[in-house]
Amino acid sequence: MLWPMLAVALGFLGIAVLGVLGIRVFIEARRLGRQVTDATQRLGRAADDLERAATGLARTGESLPGRGNA
């Protein structure tokens, strides 16, 4: 009678451990998702800044002497 009770107790313990680990994985996946979202937004802002800087630089280059239509 001892061994079946021990087996059932260990089974419940194993399920509890798997539940706790599953919750931890879920929390870390949500955190990773937030970090990916933040990084995507930062990359978008950086791309916009780079595009604005390149446009300004192109306008400056167009106004240089010797760059006009010949």
VMD Tcl script that builds the backbone (N, CA, C; Angstrom):
set m [mol new atoms 210]
animate dup $m
set s [atomselect $m all]
$s set {name element resname resid chain x y z} {
  {N N MET 1 A 0.814 -1.192 0.000}
  {CA C MET 1 A 0.000 0.000 0.000}
  {C C MET 1 A 0.865 1.267 0.000}
  {N N LEU 2 A 2.060 1.160 0.525}
  {CA C LEU 2 A 2.948 2.307 0.581}
  {C C LEU 2 A 3.393 2.727 -0.816}
  {N N TRP 3 A 3.755 1.761 -1.651}
  {CA C TRP 3 A 4.289 2.091 -2.971}
  {C C TRP 3 A 3.250 2.741 -3.881}
  {N N PRO 4 A 2.012 2.252 -3.923}
  {CA C PRO 4 A 1.024 2.950 -4.767}
  {C C PRO 4 A 0.766 4.382 -4.290}
  {N N MET 5 A 0.727 4.605 -2.979}
  {CA C MET 5 A 0.500 5.962 -2.462}
  {C C MET 5 A 1.686 6.859 -2.805}
  {N N LEU 6 A 2.878 6.309 -2.701}
  {CA C LEU 6 A 4.079 7.070 -3.053}
  {C C LEU 6 A 4.082 7.407 -4.545}
  {N N ALA 7 A 3.669 6.459 -5.374}
  {CA C ALA 7 A 3.615 6.697 -6.820}
  {C C ALA 7 A 2.599 7.800 -7.147}
  {N N VAL 8 A 1.441 7.761 -6.498}
  {CA C VAL 8 A 0.424 8.788 -6.737}
  {C C VAL 8 A 0.937 10.148 -6.259}
  {N N ALA 9 A 1.585 10.200 -5.109}
  {CA C ALA 9 A 2.113 11.458 -4.584}
  {C C ALA 9 A 3.183 12.024 -5.520}
  {N N LEU 10 A 4.064 11.160 -6.009}
  {CA C LEU 10 A 5.100 11.632 -6.934}
  {C C LEU 10 A 4.492 12.085 -8.258}
  {N N GLY 11 A 3.428 11.427 -8.685}
  {CA C GLY 11 A 2.739 11.851 -9.906}
  {C C GLY 11 A 2.165 13.247 -9.752}
  {N N PHE 12 A 1.480 13.491 -8.629}
  {CA C PHE 12 A 0.945 14.828 -8.382}
  {C C PHE 12 A 2.059 15.861 -8.268}
  {N N LEU 13 A 3.153 15.490 -7.626}
  {CA C LEU 13 A 4.288 16.406 -7.504}
  {C C LEU 13 A 4.864 16.739 -8.871}
  {N N GLY 14 A 4.980 15.737 -9.724}
  {CA C GLY 14 A 5.489 15.966 -11.081}
  {C C GLY 14 A 4.590 16.896 -11.869}
  {N N ILE 15 A 3.278 16.702 -11.749}
  {CA C ILE 15 A 2.331 17.575 -12.445}
  {C C ILE 15 A 2.430 19.008 -11.909}
  {N N ALA 16 A 2.598 19.150 -10.607}
  {CA C ALA 16 A 2.725 20.487 -10.019}
  {C C ALA 16 A 3.987 21.181 -10.527}
  {N N VAL 17 A 5.089 20.437 -10.586}
  {CA C VAL 17 A 6.347 21.015 -11.081}
  {C C VAL 17 A 6.192 21.435 -12.532}
  {N N LEU 18 A 5.563 20.586 -13.345}
  {CA C LEU 18 A 5.352 20.949 -14.748}
  {C C LEU 18 A 4.449 22.174 -14.874}
  {N N GLY 19 A 3.468 22.299 -14.017}
  {CA C GLY 19 A 2.600 23.478 -14.035}
  {C C GLY 19 A 3.364 24.748 -13.715}
  {N N VAL 20 A 4.200 24.683 -12.699}
  {CA C VAL 20 A 5.002 25.858 -12.322}
  {C C VAL 20 A 5.957 26.236 -13.453}
  {N N LEU 21 A 6.598 25.246 -14.049}
  {CA C LEU 21 A 7.513 25.536 -15.151}
  {C C LEU 21 A 6.757 26.099 -16.356}
  {N N GLY 22 A 5.566 25.588 -16.605}
  {CA C GLY 22 A 4.754 26.116 -17.704}
  {C C GLY 22 A 4.388 27.573 -17.485}
  {N N ILE 23 A 4.054 27.918 -16.262}
  {CA C ILE 23 A 3.734 29.314 -15.946}
  {C C ILE 23 A 4.955 30.201 -16.140}
  {N N ARG 24 A 6.117 29.717 -15.715}
  {CA C ARG 24 A 7.341 30.510 -15.897}
  {C C ARG 24 A 7.658 30.717 -17.369}
  {N N VAL 25 A 7.473 29.674 -18.180}
  {CA C VAL 25 A 7.711 29.801 -19.620}
  {C C VAL 25 A 6.743 30.814 -20.223}
  {N N PHE 26 A 5.485 30.764 -19.822}
  {CA C PHE 26 A 4.485 31.707 -20.321}
  {C C PHE 26 A 4.871 33.143 -19.983}
  {N N ILE 27 A 5.304 33.381 -18.762}
  {CA C ILE 27 A 5.695 34.733 -18.336}
  {C C ILE 27 A 6.903 35.214 -19.137}
  {N N GLU 28 A 7.886 34.346 -19.321}
  {CA C GLU 28 A 9.073 34.746 -20.087}
  {C C GLU 28 A 8.735 34.985 -21.551}
  {N N ALA 29 A 7.812 34.209 -22.112}
  {CA C ALA 29 A 7.411 34.420 -23.505}
  {C C ALA 29 A 6.717 35.768 -23.661}
  {N N ARG 30 A 5.880 36.143 -22.695}
  {CA C ARG 30 A 5.235 37.458 -22.741}
  {C C ARG 30 A 6.271 38.568 -22.646}
  {N N ARG 31 A 7.260 38.395 -21.774}
  {CA C ARG 31 A 8.320 39.402 -21.623}
  {C C ARG 31 A 9.117 39.537 -22.923}
  {N N LEU 32 A 9.431 38.413 -23.538}
  {CA C LEU 32 A 10.156 38.436 -24.804}
  {C C LEU 32 A 9.327 39.123 -25.890}
  {N N GLY 33 A 8.031 38.852 -25.907}
  {CA C GLY 33 A 7.159 39.511 -26.875}
  {C C GLY 33 A 7.151 41.018 -26.709}
  {N N ARG 34 A 7.125 41.467 -25.453}
  {CA C ARG 34 A 7.174 42.913 -25.198}
  {C C ARG 34 A 8.495 43.509 -25.671}
  {N N GLN 35 A 9.592 42.795 -25.429}
  {CA C GLN 35 A 10.897 43.293 -25.859}
  {C C GLN 35 A 10.987 43.360 -27.377}
  {N N VAL 36 A 10.429 42.373 -28.055}
  {CA C VAL 36 A 10.435 42.383 -29.520}
  {C C VAL 36 A 9.606 43.554 -30.037}
  {N N THR 37 A 8.463 43.799 -29.408}
  {CA C THR 37 A 7.618 44.926 -29.816}
  {C C THR 37 A 8.355 46.245 -29.624}
  {N N ASP 38 A 9.004 46.411 -28.487}
  {CA C ASP 38 A 9.756 47.643 -28.222}
  {C C ASP 38 A 10.896 47.819 -29.230}
  {N N ALA 39 A 11.614 46.739 -29.503}
  {CA C ALA 39 A 12.727 46.814 -30.452}
  {C C ALA 39 A 12.218 47.150 -31.853}
  {N N THR 40 A 11.078 46.600 -32.236}
  {CA C THR 40 A 10.507 46.895 -33.543}
  {C C THR 40 A 10.134 48.364 -33.647}
  {N N GLN 41 A 9.550 48.906 -32.600}
  {CA C GLN 41 A 9.189 50.327 -32.611}
  {C C GLN 41 A 10.428 51.206 -32.672}
  {N N ARG 42 A 11.464 50.830 -31.927}
  {CA C ARG 42 A 12.701 51.624 -31.964}
  {C C ARG 42 A 13.346 51.568 -33.346}
  {N N LEU 43 A 13.330 50.386 -33.971}
  {CA C LEU 43 A 13.889 50.268 -35.316}
  {C C LEU 43 A 13.098 51.108 -36.315}
  {N N GLY 44 A 11.790 51.132 -36.160}
  {CA C GLY 44 A 10.965 51.954 -37.045}
  {C C GLY 44 A 11.286 53.432 -36.895}
  {N N ARG 45 A 11.439 53.871 -35.650}
  {CA C ARG 45 A 11.789 55.282 -35.422}
  {C C ARG 45 A 13.171 55.589 -35.987}
  {N N ALA 46 A 14.117 54.678 -35.809}
  {CA C ALA 46 A 15.464 54.901 -36.343}
  {C C ALA 46 A 15.441 54.946 -37.864}
  {N N ALA 47 A 14.636 54.089 -38.486}
  {CA C ALA 47 A 14.535 54.108 -39.947}
  {C C ALA 47 A 13.933 55.421 -40.428}
  {N N ASP 48 A 12.923 55.915 -39.724}
  {CA C ASP 48 A 12.333 57.210 -40.083}
  {C C ASP 48 A 13.353 58.336 -39.946}
  {N N ASP 49 A 14.109 58.320 -38.855}
  {CA C ASP 49 A 15.149 59.341 -38.658}
  {C C ASP 49 A 16.193 59.274 -39.764}
  {N N LEU 50 A 16.592 58.079 -40.132}
  {CA C LEU 50 A 17.592 57.910 -41.190}
  {C C LEU 50 A 17.049 58.397 -42.526}
  {N N GLU 51 A 15.780 58.112 -42.781}
  {CA C GLU 51 A 15.182 58.577 -44.035}
  {C C GLU 51 A 15.114 60.096 -44.081}
  {N N ARG 52 A 14.744 60.713 -42.958}
  {CA C ARG 52 A 14.695 62.178 -42.917}
  {C C ARG 52 A 16.089 62.775 -43.111}
  {N N ALA 53 A 17.091 62.173 -42.475}
  {CA C ALA 53 A 18.461 62.678 -42.610}
  {C C ALA 53 A 18.959 62.509 -44.048}
  {N N ALA 54 A 18.628 61.393 -44.668}
  {CA C ALA 54 A 19.071 61.159 -46.043}
  {C C ALA 54 A 18.396 62.135 -46.996}
  {N N THR 55 A 17.120 62.444 -46.759}
  {CA C THR 55 A 16.415 63.402 -47.601}
  {C C THR 55 A 17.045 64.783 -47.477}
  {N N GLY 56 A 17.329 65.175 -46.244}
  {CA C GLY 56 A 17.993 66.466 -46.042}
  {C C GLY 56 A 19.365 66.513 -46.684}
  {N N LEU 57 A 20.096 65.440 -46.596}
  {CA C LEU 57 A 21.427 65.380 -47.201}
  {C C LEU 57 A 21.330 65.430 -48.717}
  {N N ALA 58 A 20.339 64.785 -49.280}
  {CA C ALA 58 A 20.158 64.816 -50.735}
  {C C ALA 58 A 19.813 66.220 -51.197}
  {N N ARG 59 A 18.990 66.925 -50.437}
  {CA C ARG 59 A 18.653 68.311 -50.800}
  {C C ARG 59 A 19.893 69.195 -50.747}
  {N N THR 60 A 20.721 68.979 -49.745}
  {CA C THR 60 A 21.954 69.756 -49.619}
  {C C THR 60 A 22.873 69.472 -50.798}
  {N N GLY 61 A 22.969 68.213 -51.198}
  {CA C GLY 61 A 23.828 67.852 -52.322}
  {C C GLY 61 A 23.326 68.425 -53.634}
  {N N GLU 62 A 22.016 68.571 -53.795}
  {CA C GLU 62 A 21.467 69.135 -55.023}
  {C C GLU 62 A 21.817 70.613 -55.182}
  {N N SER 63 A 22.013 71.304 -54.063}
  {CA C SER 63 A 22.270 72.743 -54.148}
  {C C SER 63 A 23.743 73.077 -54.269}
  {N N LEU 64 A 24.629 72.079 -54.281}
  {CA C LEU 64 A 26.059 72.353 -54.411}
  {C C LEU 64 A 26.396 72.778 -55.832}
  {N N PRO 65 A 27.388 73.662 -55.984}
  {CA C PRO 65 A 27.798 74.066 -57.318}
  {C C PRO 65 A 28.403 72.885 -58.072}
  {N N GLY 66 A 28.160 72.851 -59.363}
  {CA C GLY 66 A 28.704 71.769 -60.174}
  {C C GLY 66 A 27.826 70.546 -60.167}
  {N N ARG 67 A 26.719 70.580 -59.466}
  {CA C ARG 67 A 25.815 69.433 -59.391}
  {C C ARG 67 A 24.549 69.672 -60.198}
  {N N GLY 68 A 24.457 70.805 -60.802}
  {CA C GLY 68 A 23.251 71.152 -61.543}
  {C C GLY 68 A 23.223 70.469 -62.907}
  {N N ASN 69 A 22.200 70.793 -63.680}
  {CA C ASN 69 A 22.087 70.227 -65.027}
  {C C ASN 69 A 23.065 70.929 -65.950}
  {N N ALA 70 A 23.830 70.152 -66.667}
  {CA C ALA 70 A 24.841 70.754 -67.537}
  {C C ALA 70 A 24.482 70.562 -68.977}
}
mol reanalyze $m
mol bondsrecalc $m
mol representation Tube
mol addrep $m
